[in-house]
Amino acid sequence: EVQLVESGGGLVQAGGSLRLSCAASGFTFDDHAVTWFRQAPGKEREGVSCMDTSDGSTYYVDSVKGRFTITSNNAKNTVYLEMKSLKSEDTAVYYCAALANAYCSGYASSAAALWYKYWGQGTQVTVSS
């Protein structure tokens, strides 16, 4: 069974850090575009960071650039999102999603969420100011 499981969310004060994990089972992340999306209440789901696992390229939207880092551990078949200097506007449910044989192009577009086949259940990140 193909499954993505996120973990690591929680409540943190502004300026704090969290590390989210996205563990895959039933497939490997090889040759995938793996994107972290987030969805705040009343807002559309947005891609914030993507990794092209074929070459390790990483991408970030401007709002998280310099604060978030996406990494992977192939041995654990897990992708991480390290989040530092968190702001109240980072509060959202965070999802990881994977798309096979794909690149990160367009991961931050409004339609990107429609492309991804595999999704996790989401993990809540709440940043208090």
C-alpha positions in Angstrom: 0.0 0.0 0.0 1.3 3.4 -1.0 1.4 5.7 2.0 2.9 9.0 3.0 3.0 9.9 6.7 3.9 13.3 8.0 4.9 14.0 11.5 6.7 16.7 13.5 4.1 19.4 13.6 3.1 21.2 16.8 2.8 24.5 18.6 5.8 26.8 18.7 6.5 30.4 19.5 7.4 32.9 16.8 11.1 32.6 16.1 11.1 28.9 17.0 11.9 25.9 14.9 10.3 22.6 13.9 11.3 19.7 11.7 8.6 18.0 9.7 9.1 14.4 8.4 7.4 12.7 5.5 8.0 9.0 5.5 7.0 6.9 2.4 6.0 3.3 2.3 5.0 1.2 -0.6 7.2 3.1 -3.0 10.5 4.9 -2.9 11.1 8.6 -3.5 13.6 7.9 -6.3 12.8 10.0 -9.4 10.0 11.9 -7.8 9.1 15.5 -7.2 8.4 15.8 -3.5 6.6 18.9 -2.4 5.7 20.3 0.9 2.3 22.1 0.7 0.6 24.0 3.4 -3.0 25.2 3.8 -4.0 27.9 6.2 -7.7 28.3 7.2 -9.6 30.0 4.5 -6.7 29.9 2.0 -5.8 27.7 -0.9 -3.2 24.9 -0.5 0.2 26.3 -1.6 3.4 24.6 -2.4 6.2 26.0 -0.3 9.2 23.8 -1.1 10.0 21.0 -3.5 12.8 18.5 -4.0 13.6 16.9 -7.3 14.9 13.6 -6.0 16.6 12.6 -9.3 19.3 15.2 -8.7 18.6 16.7 -5.3 17.6 20.1 -6.6 15.6 22.1 -4.1 13.2 25.0 -4.5 11.5 27.4 -2.2 8.9 30.1 -2.5 10.1 33.5 -1.5 8.1 33.6 1.8 10.1 30.7 3.2 13.4 31.1 1.4 16.3 31.3 3.9 14.1 29.9 6.7 13.0 26.5 5.4 15.2 23.7 4.2 14.0 20.5 2.5 16.3 17.4 2.8 16.0 13.7 2.3 17.3 10.5 3.8 17.2 7.8 1.2 18.0 5.1 3.6 14.9 6.0 5.6 12.8 6.9 2.5 11.9 10.1 4.3 11.9 13.8 3.2 12.2 16.5 5.8 11.2 20.1 6.1 13.4 22.0 8.6 11.6 25.2 9.5 13.4 28.0 11.4 12.5 31.6 12.4 8.9 30.6 12.2 6.3 33.3 11.9 2.6 33.4 12.7 1.9 33.4 9.0 3.5 30.0 8.7 0.6 28.6 10.7 -1.1 25.9 8.6 -1.6 22.2 8.0 1.5 21.0 6.2 1.2 18.1 3.7 3.8 16.3 1.7 3.0 15.0 -1.7 4.9 13.1 -4.3 4.7 12.8 -8.1 6.6 10.1 -9.9 8.9 10.7 -12.8 8.4 14.4 -12.5 10.3 17.6 -11.8 9.6 20.5 -9.5 8.6 22.9 -12.2 5.4 24.6 -11.3 5.2 23.2 -7.8 4.2 26.6 -6.4 1.5 27.2 -9.0 -2.1 27.4 -8.0 -2.8 24.2 -9.9 0.1 22.2 -8.6 -1.9 20.4 -5.9 -4.0 18.8 -8.6 -1.0 17.1 -10.2 0.2 15.1 -7.2 -0.9 11.5 -6.8 0.3 10.6 -3.3 -0.5 12.7 -0.3 0.0 12.4 3.4 -2.6 13.2 6.0 -1.1 16.5 7.0 0.4 17.8 10.2 -0.6 21.0 12.0 1.9 23.7 12.6 0.8 26.5 14.8 3.0 29.5 15.5 2.1 31.8 18.3 3.1 35.4 18.3 
